[in-house]
Amino acid sequence: PQYSGIISLVAGVRPTEAAELMAMCVTSLVNEWNANGAAAVTKSSPAYLECDALQCLVETVASAISKLPRDKQPGAEMLLAPLRVLLDWGCGSSLVMKLQLTMIESLLVFMDLSPPLLRNVLQKLFSVFDIYLTGATEAQIEEAKVTKTKSAAVFVRVCSLHAQLLNQLSLLEPMYQMVTEHWTSCSFRHRQYFVEGLICAGVALPTLDEQQGVISQIMQPVVNIWRSPGTQRAISTAGAFSEYLGMNQSATNATAERLEVYRERRSELMFAINAMVAAAKSCKSAQQKRSDGTSANPGWISVQQVLPHVLQTLQVLGMFSDPGWESLLGTGFRKAFELSTMEKANLLGIDVHDPDFQSMVKEDPVAKVQHFLNKFYESCFDFVGRCAAAFGDLFYSPANLLEELSQTVFYNVDKLRITPLRMAIRIHYFVRCYAMGLMFIVQAVFPVSSFIFRVAWMEA
């Protein structure tokens, strides 16, 4: 990494020689790896360090060359040769595979030189999810999870960078089938990446009807979660929300089985809201006008089905600032609405990366709930804000919008404690005063502003 600046400079001046060096290094390392076999690898192993250095080289050279005009870049075969080698390489180590995927991601900028190669890239990415470990250590299992997450993230990169090529090659349907095959066996986080990637590809379809059909199909599992009896019960009242996540019980008395149930519910809710955030973000560029002058967006149908439930969720979360909110929570869980353990550690100068500290936080059920509430609250605000930015007139069209926002999003917003402060600031994403009028500013913006200044003064 310390030589990346020099390498980037050389690649910009002598791109052909840099590309040849990159291809030679990739081929040499892969041949050496194949000859020696996939021995046990750790982050301190020479083999891993070599791969790490190669990943830095590939990333630096590819980035520098991609910034040059096409007529100044080396030929397609020279640029794609290391990608072909990497796609054929079965390294056999989850730890090294993550670096392999990072190198593949760096070379995606040259995919338009050979579009059919996208099929091989997709096959490689989904092959990672076919890896099942038996008799593996906890560290190896964690490495495999990280590698699968990296693969899902690269999938999003492929779909956002080459959406047009994917549709020209008619790969959207095969991608959807691959996602469907791995849906039940992958984590909620991976599902979130899959949804985002498919939407990125879906909005590039030629017609609005095609876009709407694909996005509605992709988003249906997410809509089903919000409409499910369990979620509807959870977001009906603050007490029901507390009970759904086990916060109405003692933090120390729950069995391992019940803790796993609550963890699964938290993961599902986070997936449900983050997938909607991804949909709003990905559909922003798809906003268009019909011939009659009305607005249209292929993602609005799905978002419109979920938006009322998210607003209701924000109202329920605001209820935890009502008088007597402590009675809704069991022993220990009242701390979940206080300053987080990580933030306290930062204020006290404690090393949050210390293994002992990490282990303590990982095993603390209150810390897990606290982390979830922070992220969930923030994502709900973020979703509403992105809806305003992405769907414009479609979002602002309801006549009773001001009243609805006041009773849901802004419910008890002036009573929020310090912990949700960062989430409250998210409100600026959708406060478009020219659309709301002076009354909105008085009723919504002023309480938030006064709350922010009041808490900032307290923290100072």
N, C-alpha and C positions, 0 to 999 in steps of 0.2 A: 504493500500500500504506500510506502514512503516514496516509491518511484513513480507513482501514478501520474503525477504532473509532467515528468519528463517523457513518460511513455505516450501520454496524450499529445504532447507537443510534437514528438516524432511521428506519431500516427497521422497528425494533421498535415505534416510536411511531406512525409514519405509513406503515403497510405498503402501502396502495393507491398513494400517491404514489411510494414507492420502487419498486414493481413497474412503474408506468408509466414511471419514469425508466429502469429496466433494459431494458424492451422498446423504448423509444425509442432508447436508445444502441446496442443490438444491431442494430436495423433500420437505423439511420443508418450505422453502420460497414460493414455488409454491402453496403448500396446504394452507398456510396462506393467500396468495394473492387471491386465488380462494374463500376462505371463506369470506374475507372482501369485495370482489368486486373491480372493477377497478375505484377507485375514482380519482378525478383530482390530477395529480402528477406534481410536479415541482422538480427542481434539489436540492432544500433544504428540500423536503419532507422526512420524516423518511423511507418511503417505497422505495423511489428512492435510498437513501443512503445505505439501506440494499442490494439492488440489485447491486449497484456499488461495495460494499465490496465483495459480492458473486462473481461478475465477476472477481475481482482481485484474489480471492482464486482459482477459477476454472482455470484461465489462468496460475497461478503459479504452481499449482499441476500438471496440464496436461503437461506443459512444462518440469517439472522436471522428471516426470515418463517416458515421451517419449524418454528421453536421456538414459534411462537404457536399457541394453540388454533385448530382449523379454522374456527370461526365468526368468528375475528378476522382470518383471512387473506383476501386479495383473491380474486376469482372465478377459476375454473379457466382461462377463456380468457385472462385477463390474465397469469396465471402461466405458461401454456404457450405463449403467443405467441412469446417469444424462443426457446424450444426448437424450435418449428416452423421459424423462420427459420434457426436454426443447422443444423438437419438438412437443409435445402434448399441450404445454402451450399456451393459447391464452390470453396474458396479457392485451390487449385492450388499451395500452398506447404506442404511438410512441416513447416517451422518454425512456421508459423501454425496449421496443422492440429492440432498438439499442444495449443495454447491453445484451439482450437475444441472439441476433445474434453474438455478440462478444464471448459469452460463447460457442455457437455452433461452431464458427470458431476455438476456442482453442481445442476443442475435435475432430476436423477433423483428427488429426494425428492417431487416433485409428480406422478409418473407415475400414481399411483393415481387421479388426477382424470380421466385419459383412458387406460385400459389399452391399447386398440388401438394407441396411439402407440409401444408397445414394439417392434412390428414394424419401424417406421421407424428406431428407435434401433439395433436389431440390424443392419439393412441398412447403416446408416451405418458402424457399427463394422467390419463385415467388408469393406466397400468399400475400407477403408484397405489391406487385404492384397492388393488387386488392382492396387496401384500398382507399376509396374515402371519403373525409371529406366534410360535408355540414354544413354551419354555424360556421365554425371553425375560431379561431382568427388567426392573421398573424403569431404569435409565433407557434401555433399548426401546421399550414401549413408548416412552415420552419422545424419543428421537423420531420414531415412526409417525407419531401424531404431528410433530412439527413439520416433517417432510410432506405429509399429506396436506397440511395447511398451506405450505409453500406451493404445492402443485395446484391447489384450488385457486390461490392468488394469481398464479401465472395464467390459469384458465381465464380469469377476468381480464387480464392484460391482453391475451390473444383476442378475446371478443371485442374489447374496446378499441384495440389498435387496428384490427382487420375485419371489422363487421361487414364491410362491403364485399370483401373477398370470400368470406364464409358463406354469404348468401349467393354469390355468383357460382360457388362450387356446390350449392345446395347441401350445405353441411349443418344447417340449423336443426333439421329433423333428426339426423344421426346424433348430434350433440344432445338433444333432448332425450333421446332413447338411452344414451350412455348415462346421463344424469339420473334418469328413472331407475336404471339397473342398480345404481350405487346409492340411491336415496336413503333406503332404510339402514344401510350398513355404515353410513358416514355420520359425523357429528353435526349438530345444529350449525356450528360455525362454518363447516364446509358447505352445508346446504345454502347458507346465506351467500357464499361466494358463487355457487352454481346459479342461484336465482339472478344475482347481479350480472353475471356474464351472459346468461341467456337473454336477459332484457336488453343489454347492450347490442347484441346481435339482432334482436327482434325489432328494435326501433329503426334499423337500417333497411328493413323491407320496403319495397317500392310504394305500397298503397297504405292508406290509413286503416282500411278494413283488415288487411293482412296483419298489420302491426297490432291492432286491437285483439284479434283472434289469438295470436301467439302469446301476447303479454297476459291476457286473461287466463289462458291455459297454464302459463308458468306460475302465475300468482295465486291460482286457486287453492293450493295447499296452505298458503299463508292466510288467505281469507277464511279458510275452514277453521284454522286455529282460533282466530278472533271470534268466530261465530259459534265455537264449540260450547257446550253447556258448562264445562269447567272454567273456561275463561270468562264467560258471561257471568257466572256466579262470583268469580274472583273480583271483577271490576264493578260489582253492584254497590258495595259499601266498603268502607275502610276496614270494618270488622271482618268481612268476608275475604278481603285481600290478605289480611293478617293471618287468617285461618288457612287459606289456600297455600301459603308459603311457610306455615308452621311457626309464625312469629308470635302466635298467641300462647305458645307453650314455653316451658323453661328451656333455655338454650343448652342445658347440660343433660337433660333427661331423655332426649329423643334417641331411639334405637338407630343402628346403622341403616336398617332398611328404610325407615321413615326419612332419614337424612338424605338418602339417595333419591327418594320420591320428590322431596322438596328441591333437590339440586336439579333434577330433570325438569321440574316445572319452571324453575328460574331460567334454565337454558332455553326452554321452549318459548317463554315470553320474550327473552332477549332476541331470539331468532325472529319471532313474529314482528317485532318493532324494527329491528335492524334491516330485515328484508324490505319493509315498507320504506325505510329511509333510502335504501339502495334503489328502489323503484322510482321514488321521487327524483333522486339525483340523476338517474340514467335517462329519465323521460323529459328532463328539462329541455334538451335540444330538439325534442320531437314536437314541441308546441307549434301549431299551425292554424291558419285561418281557412274556413270553408268559403265557398263561393258566395254565401249569403252574409258573410262578414262575421259570423260567430266563431268562437274559439273551439279548437279540438285538440285533444291529446290522447294518444293510444293508451296511456296508463291511467287515465282519469276514472275509467269504469271500475277498476280494481281498487284504486285509492278511495273513491267515493264510498265504496262498501265498508271500508275499514275506518275512515276518518272519524265517524261518530263514536266508535268504540275507543279510539285513542283519546278523544276529547273527554270521554267519560272516565277513562283511566287517569288523566291528569286531575280531574275533579276529585277522584277518590284519593289520589296521592296528596292533594291539598287538604283533605279531611284529617290527615295526621297532624295538622296544625290547629284543629278545633280544640276547644276546652275539653279536658278529660281524655285526650288521645292516649295518655299513658296506660289507661285501663284496657286498651285493645292489644297490648303487647305483653308477652310473658317476661319472666325474670331474665335479664341480660339483653334482650332484644331492644330495649329502649335506647341502648347505646348505638343502635344501627342508624339513628337519625342524628347522631352527633358527628363531630369532626372525625374523619376516617383514621384508622390506625396508621396508614401510610403517611397521611398528612401530619399527624402528631409526631411521627418518627422524624420526618423532615424538619419540622420546627425545632425538635430537640437535638438535631444533629446526629441521629442514629443512622447507621449504615443500613439502608433498606435492602441492600443486595447481600447482606450477611446471611449465610445459609441457615443459621439458628433463627434469625428473625423471619426469614422466608418460611421456614418450617412452622414456626408459631402461627403466622398469619394463615398459612395453608390449612392448618388443622382447626382453626377457630371458626365455629359456625356463625358467630355474630359478624366476624370480619367478612365472611363470604356474603352474607345477606347485605351488609353495609355496602360492599363493592357493587352488588347487583342493583341496589336501590339508586346509587349514584349514577350508574351507567343507564339504567332503565329510565329514570327520570329525565336524564339529559337527552336520550334518544327520542323520547316522546316529544319533548320540546323541539328537538332538531327536525323531526318528521313534519310537524305542523309548519315550522319555518320553511322547510324545503318545498312543501306543498304550495305555499304562497308564491315562492320564487319560480317554481316549475309550471304551475297551472294557472297563475295569473287570474284572469277574469272568471275562470271556472271556479276558483276557490272563493273569490270575493262576491260572487253573484247572489248568494242567499240574502234575503232582506233582513233576517234576524241574526246575521253573523255577529254583530257587536254584542248582542245579548248572550248569544251562545258562548262566545269566547270569554265574556265576563264571568259566566257561571261555571266554566270548566277550566280553561287554561289559566285564567287569572284568579281562580278561586283561592283565597287566602294567600295570594302571592306576596302581599305586604307583611305576612306573618312567618314567612319561611325562615328557618334557622340558617346558620352559616353554611352548613354542608351543601345545600342545594343552590348556593349563590351562583356558581358557574352555569348551572342550568337556567337560572332566571335570566341571565344575560342573553341566552339563546333567543329570547323573545324578539330581539332586534331583527331577527331574520324575517319575520313576517309582519312587523309593524310598518305598514305603508300608509303614512298619515294622510296623504292626499286622497286615498280611497276610503278612509275611515271617518275623516272629519274631526273637528275640534273635540267633540264629545268623547271620542275614542281616546284622544290624547289625555284628557282630564281623568277619565275613568280607568285607563289601563297603564299608560306610560308613566304618569306621575307617581303612582304607588310603587312601581318597580324602581324608578330612579331614586326615590327617597329611601327605599329599602337598601339599594346598592350603596348609596353614600353613607347610610347609617351603619351598615356592617363594615364598610371600608374604614370608617372612623374607629369602630370598636376594635378591629384587627390592628390598626395602627397604634 
